[in-house]
């Protein structure tokens, strides 16, 4: 009998650790990705075909502004 984990109650760090240990658990992976998106809804996933230079430039500009 397998134990059912409460992924919603886990922190993102706990979920990440769980997913790394249980790489075949798709439910855990989805819960982890959902939690990451909920914590940062403006995040975006890029594919290998995307030109990310504009996004990187914007990120670096925002990072510099926050550091000042």
N, CA, C and O atoms as CSV, one atom per row, in Angstrom:
chain,resi,resn,atom,element,x,y,z
A,1,UNK,N,N,0.846,-1.178,0.000
A,1,UNK,CA,C,0.000,0.000,0.000
A,1,UNK,C,C,0.891,1.240,0.000
A,1,UNK,O,O,1.798,1.357,0.824
A,2,UNK,N,N,0.631,2.159,-0.920
A,2,UNK,CA,C,1.443,3.366,-0.983
A,2,UNK,C,C,0.817,4.491,-0.161
A,2,UNK,O,O,-0.400,4.565,0.010
A,3,UNK,N,N,1.671,5.340,0.330
A,3,UNK,CA,C,1.233,6.481,1.129
A,3,UNK,C,C,0.887,7.624,0.198
A,3,UNK,O,O,1.642,7.922,-0.727
A,4,UNK,N,N,-0.258,8.275,0.433
A,4,UNK,CA,C,-0.683,9.419,-0.374
A,4,UNK,C,C,-0.192,10.693,0.313
A,4,UNK,O,O,-0.597,10.990,1.437
A,5,UNK,N,N,0.674,11.440,-0.359
A,5,UNK,CA,C,1.223,12.669,0.203
A,5,UNK,C,C,0.282,13.839,-0.072
A,5,UNK,O,O,-0.399,13.875,-1.096
A,6,UNK,N,N,0.253,14.786,0.849
A,6,UNK,CA,C,-0.539,16.002,0.677
A,6,UNK,C,C,0.372,17.066,0.073
A,6,UNK,O,O,1.007,17.835,0.794
A,7,UNK,N,N,0.430,17.103,-1.241
A,7,UNK,CA,C,1.330,18.023,-1.920
A,7,UNK,C,C,0.951,19.477,-1.670
A,7,UNK,O,O,1.826,20.343,-1.626
A,8,UNK,N,N,-0.330,19.757,-1.506
A,8,UNK,CA,C,-0.782,21.131,-1.278
A,8,UNK,C,C,-0.244,21.689,0.040
A,8,UNK,O,O,-0.058,22.899,0.170
A,9,UNK,N,N,0.003,20.828,1.000
A,9,UNK,CA,C,0.497,21.275,2.304
A,9,UNK,C,C,2.020,21.418,2.323
A,9,UNK,O,O,2.581,21.966,3.272
A,10,UNK,N,N,2.681,20.932,1.286
A,10,UNK,CA,C,4.141,20.992,1.235
A,10,UNK,C,C,4.602,22.330,0.697
A,10,UNK,O,O,3.920,22.944,-0.123
A,11,UNK,N,N,5.763,22.787,1.157
A,11,UNK,CA,C,6.357,24.005,0.609
A,11,UNK,C,C,6.981,23.683,-0.738
A,11,UNK,O,O,7.149,22.515,-1.088
A,12,UNK,N,N,7.320,24.714,-1.488
A,12,UNK,CA,C,7.965,24.506,-2.782
A,12,UNK,C,C,9.291,23.776,-2.605
A,12,UNK,O,O,9.647,22.928,-3.423
A,13,UNK,N,N,10.015,24.097,-1.554
A,13,UNK,CA,C,11.302,23.433,-1.298
A,13,UNK,C,C,11.091,21.952,-0.987
A,13,UNK,O,O,11.835,21.100,-1.472
A,14,UNK,N,N,10.086,21.653,-0.186
A,14,UNK,CA,C,9.781,20.249,0.134
A,14,UNK,C,C,9.342,19.493,-1.118
A,14,UNK,O,O,9.756,18.357,-1.351
A,15,UNK,N,N,8.495,20.143,-1.919
A,15,UNK,CA,C,8.032,19.499,-3.152
A,15,UNK,C,C,9.186,19.247,-4.111
A,15,UNK,O,O,9.256,18.190,-4.737
A,16,UNK,N,N,10.082,20.204,-4.228
A,16,UNK,CA,C,11.231,20.040,-5.112
A,16,UNK,C,C,12.063,18.828,-4.685
A,16,UNK,O,O,12.454,18.004,-5.512
A,17,UNK,N,N,12.321,18.739,-3.401
A,17,UNK,CA,C,13.091,17.607,-2.879
A,17,UNK,C,C,12.363,16.286,-3.166
A,17,UNK,O,O,12.984,15.302,-3.566
A,18,UNK,N,N,11.050,16.278,-2.958
A,18,UNK,CA,C,10.263,15.070,-3.202
A,18,UNK,C,C,10.331,14.682,-4.686
A,18,UNK,O,O,10.534,13.515,-5.023
A,19,UNK,N,N,10.157,15.676,-5.564
A,19,UNK,CA,C,10.169,15.397,-7.009
A,19,UNK,C,C,11.532,14.862,-7.440
A,19,UNK,O,O,11.609,13.954,-8.266
A,20,UNK,N,N,12.596,15.416,-6.889
A,20,UNK,CA,C,13.927,14.935,-7.245
A,20,UNK,C,C,14.158,13.498,-6.795
A,20,UNK,O,O,14.889,12.750,-7.444
A,21,UNK,N,N,13.538,13.113,-5.689
A,21,UNK,CA,C,13.672,11.738,-5.195
A,21,UNK,C,C,12.706,10.777,-5.875
A,21,UNK,O,O,12.968,9.576,-5.932
A,22,UNK,N,N,11.592,11.292,-6.393
A,22,UNK,CA,C,10.551,10.463,-7.010
A,22,UNK,C,C,10.270,10.989,-8.413
A,22,UNK,O,O,9.191,11.514,-8.685
A,23,UNK,N,N,11.236,10.845,-9.283
A,23,UNK,CA,C,11.171,11.444,-10.619
A,23,UNK,C,C,10.035,10.901,-11.488
A,23,UNK,O,O,9.683,11.536,-12.482
A,24,UNK,N,N,9.467,9.782,-11.159
A,24,UNK,CA,C,8.374,9.220,-11.949
A,24,UNK,C,C,6.997,9.626,-11.441
A,24,UNK,O,O,5.989,9.233,-12.028
A,25,UNK,N,N,6.933,10.397,-10.372
A,25,UNK,CA,C,5.658,10.813,-9.789
A,25,UNK,C,C,5.168,12.080,-10.498
A,25,UNK,O,O,5.515,13.194,-10.106
A,26,UNK,N,N,4.363,11.895,-11.539
A,26,UNK,CA,C,3.882,13.026,-12.327
A,26,UNK,C,C,2.948,13.925,-11.540
A,26,UNK,O,O,2.936,15.137,-11.753
A,27,UNK,N,N,2.166,13.354,-10.635
A,27,UNK,CA,C,1.267,14.158,-9.808
A,27,UNK,C,C,2.069,15.136,-8.950
A,27,UNK,O,O,1.680,16.294,-8.799
A,28,UNK,N,N,3.172,14.678,-8.396
A,28,UNK,CA,C,4.029,15.539,-7.584
A,28,UNK,C,C,4.669,16.626,-8.443
A,28,UNK,O,O,4.771,17.776,-8.018
A,29,UNK,N,N,5.096,16.265,-9.640
A,29,UNK,CA,C,5.696,17.241,-10.536
A,29,UNK,C,C,4.694,18.335,-10.883
A,29,UNK,O,O,5.031,19.519,-10.863
A,30,UNK,N,N,3.471,17.943,-11.201
A,30,UNK,CA,C,2.440,18.931,-11.519
A,30,UNK,C,C,2.141,19.824,-10.312
A,30,UNK,O,O,1.963,21.033,-10.461
A,31,UNK,N,N,2.086,19.238,-9.140
A,31,UNK,CA,C,1.847,20.021,-7.926
A,31,UNK,C,C,2.974,21.023,-7.704
A,31,UNK,O,O,2.730,22.166,-7.320
A,32,UNK,N,N,4.202,20.592,-7.947
A,32,UNK,CA,C,5.370,21.469,-7.792
A,32,UNK,C,C,5.310,22.621,-8.792
A,32,UNK,O,O,5.507,23.778,-8.418
A,33,UNK,N,N,5.042,22.316,-10.048
A,33,UNK,CA,C,4.966,23.358,-11.071
A,33,UNK,C,C,3.809,24.322,-10.800
A,33,UNK,O,O,3.943,25.531,-10.991
A,34,UNK,N,N,2.679,23.781,-10.356
A,34,UNK,CA,C,1.542,24.638,-9.997
A,34,UNK,C,C,1.904,25.580,-8.856
A,34,UNK,O,O,1.543,26.757,-8.879
A,35,UNK,N,N,2.615,25.066,-7.865
A,35,UNK,CA,C,3.010,25.887,-6.721
A,35,UNK,C,C,3.989,26.971,-7.158
A,35,UNK,O,O,3.877,28.117,-6.721
A,36,UNK,N,N,4.942,26.625,-8.008
A,36,UNK,CA,C,5.889,27.620,-8.505
A,36,UNK,C,C,5.169,28.715,-9.276
A,36,UNK,O,O,5.474,29.898,-9.121
A,37,UNK,N,N,4.218,28.319,-10.105
A,37,UNK,CA,C,3.474,29.306,-10.878
A,37,UNK,C,C,2.616,30.179,-9.962
A,37,UNK,O,O,2.502,31.383,-10.187
A,38,UNK,N,N,2.018,29.587,-8.939
A,38,UNK,CA,C,1.195,30.359,-8.001
A,38,UNK,C,C,2.037,31.388,-7.257
A,38,UNK,O,O,1.563,32.484,-6.961
A,39,UNK,N,N,3.279,31.040,-6.956
A,39,UNK,CA,C,4.170,31.960,-6.248
A,39,UNK,C,C,4.716,33.039,-7.173
A,39,UNK,O,O,5.069,34.121,-6.704
A,40,UNK,N,N,4.794,32.775,-8.474
A,40,UNK,CA,C,5.328,33.733,-9.430
A,40,UNK,C,C,4.553,33.619,-10.745
A,40,UNK,O,O,5.057,33.052,-11.715
A,41,UNK,N,N,3.325,34.158,-10.779
A,41,UNK,CA,C,2.480,33.983,-11.965
A,41,UNK,C,C,3.011,34.658,-13.220
A,41,UNK,O,O,2.559,34.339,-14.320
A,42,UNK,N,N,3.948,35.575,-13.089
A,42,UNK,CA,C,4.474,36.249,-14.273
A,42,UNK,C,C,5.618,35.473,-14.914
A,42,UNK,O,O,6.163,35.898,-15.932
A,43,UNK,N,N,5.982,34.336,-14.323
A,43,UNK,CA,C,7.074,33.541,-14.887
A,43,UNK,C,C,6.645,32.926,-16.216
A,43,UNK,O,O,5.458,32.715,-16.464
A,44,UNK,N,N,7.612,32.649,-17.048
A,44,UNK,CA,C,7.328,32.090,-18.362
A,44,UNK,C,C,8.333,30.993,-18.669
A,44,UNK,O,O,9.500,31.076,-18.287
A,45,UNK,N,N,7.870,29.979,-19.356
A,45,UNK,CA,C,8.740,28.890,-19.785
A,45,UNK,C,C,9.039,29.095,-21.262
A,45,UNK,O,O,8.137,29.335,-22.065
A,46,UNK,N,N,10.306,28.999,-21.604
A,46,UNK,CA,C,10.727,29.190,-22.981
A,46,UNK,C,C,11.151,27.854,-23.574
A,46,UNK,O,O,11.642,26.969,-22.872
A,47,UNK,N,N,10.952,27.729,-24.875
A,47,UNK,CA,C,11.418,26.532,-25.558
A,47,UNK,C,C,12.779,26.816,-26.180
A,47,UNK,O,O,13.216,27.966,-26.222
A,48,UNK,N,N,13.436,25.798,-26.653
A,48,UNK,CA,C,14.773,25.961,-27.228
A,48,UNK,C,C,14.747,26.795,-28.505
A,48,UNK,O,O,15.779,27.336,-28.900
A,49,UNK,N,N,13.603,26.909,-29.152
A,49,UNK,CA,C,13.492,27.695,-30.376
A,49,UNK,C,C,13.281,29.182,-30.111
A,49,UNK,O,O,13.456,29.999,-31.015
A,50,UNK,N,N,12.905,29.546,-28.878
A,50,UNK,CA,C,12.618,30.943,-28.544
A,50,UNK,C,C,13.887,31.774,-28.463
A,50,UNK,O,O,14.937,31.303,-28.026
A,51,UNK,N,N,13.764,33.030,-28.899
A,51,UNK,CA,C,14.847,33.986,-28.752
A,51,UNK,C,C,14.641,34.667,-27.401
A,51,UNK,O,O,13.750,35.504,-27.255
A,52,UNK,N,N,15.448,34.316,-26.434
A,52,UNK,CA,C,15.250,34.813,-25.071
A,52,UNK,C,C,16.122,36.021,-24.748
A,52,UNK,O,O,16.128,36.482,-23.606
A,53,UNK,N,N,16.849,36.536,-25.713
A,53,UNK,CA,C,17.747,37.655,-25.431
A,53,UNK,C,C,16.996,38.869,-24.911
A,53,UNK,O,O,17.493,39.569,-24.029
A,54,UNK,N,N,15.805,39.129,-25.442
A,54,UNK,CA,C,15.005,40.259,-24.966
A,54,UNK,C,C,14.562,40.044,-23.511
A,54,UNK,O,O,14.606,40.970,-22.702
A,55,UNK,N,N,14.145,38.839,-23.192
A,55,UNK,CA,C,13.714,38.529,-21.831
A,55,UNK,C,C,14.885,38.627,-20.861
A,55,UNK,O,O,14.717,39.116,-19.744
A,56,UNK,N,N,16.055,38.176,-21.263
A,56,UNK,CA,C,17.246,38.241,-20.402
A,56,UNK,C,C,17.629,39.700,-20.162
A,56,UNK,O,O,17.950,40.081,-19.036
A,57,UNK,N,N,17.597,40.505,-21.202
A,57,UNK,CA,C,17.921,41.929,-21.071
A,57,UNK,C,C,16.950,42.607,-20.114
A,57,UNK,O,O,17.375,43.385,-19.260
A,58,UNK,N,N,15.682,42.336,-20.236
A,58,UNK,CA,C,14.668,42.918,-19.347
A,58,UNK,C,C,14.882,42.464,-17.902
A,58,UNK,O,O,14.778,43.265,-16.973
A,59,UNK,N,N,15.177,41.190,-17.721
A,59,UNK,CA,C,15.436,40.665,-16.380
A,59,UNK,C,C,16.631,41.367,-15.740
A,59,UNK,O,O,16.566,41.783,-14.583
A,60,UNK,N,N,17.708,41.495,-16.487
A,60,UNK,CA,C,18.907,42.136,-15.950
A,60,UNK,C,C,18.659,43.607,-15.637
A,60,UNK,O,O,19.167,44.128,-14.644
A,61,UNK,N,N,17.883,44.272,-16.477
A,61,UNK,CA,C,17.557,45.670,-16.226
A,61,UNK,C,C,16.737,45.802,-14.938
A,61,UNK,O,O,17.003,46.683,-14.120
A,62,UNK,N,N,15.747,44.934,-14.759
A,62,UNK,CA,C,14.940,44.961,-13.539
A,62,UNK,C,C,15.753,44.619,-12.305
A,62,UNK,O,O,15.545,45.200,-11.240
A,63,UNK,N,N,16.668,43.687,-12.441
A,63,UNK,CA,C,17.524,43.287,-11.316
A,63,UNK,C,C,18.408,44.453,-10.893
A,63,UNK,O,O,18.570,44.701,-9.698
A,64,UNK,N,N,18.973,45.161,-11.841
A,64,UNK,CA,C,19.828,46.307,-11.521
A,64,UNK,C,C,19.027,47.401,-10.820
A,64,UNK,O,O,19.521,48.030,-9.884
A,65,UNK,N,N,17.798,47.629,-11.267
A,65,UNK,CA,C,16.934,48.652,-10.675
A,65,UNK,C,C,16.633,48.300,-9.219
A,65,UNK,O,O,16.639,49.179,-8.357
A,66,UNK,N,N,16.373,47.036,-8.939
A,66,UNK,CA,C,16.056,46.600,-7.569
A,66,UNK,C,C,17.262,46.718,-6.651
A,66,UNK,O,O,17.103,46.967,-5.456
A,67,UNK,N,N,18.475,46.542,-7.192
A,67,UNK,CA,C,19.674,46.586,-6.383
A,67,UNK,C,C,20.060,48.012,-6.004
A,67,UNK,O,O,20.780,48.219,-5.028
A,68,UNK,N,N,19.591,48.990,-6.763
A,68,UNK,CA,C,19.944,50.392,-6.474
A,68,UNK,C,C,19.165,50.946,-5.358
A,68,UNK,O,O,19.346,52.108,-4.996
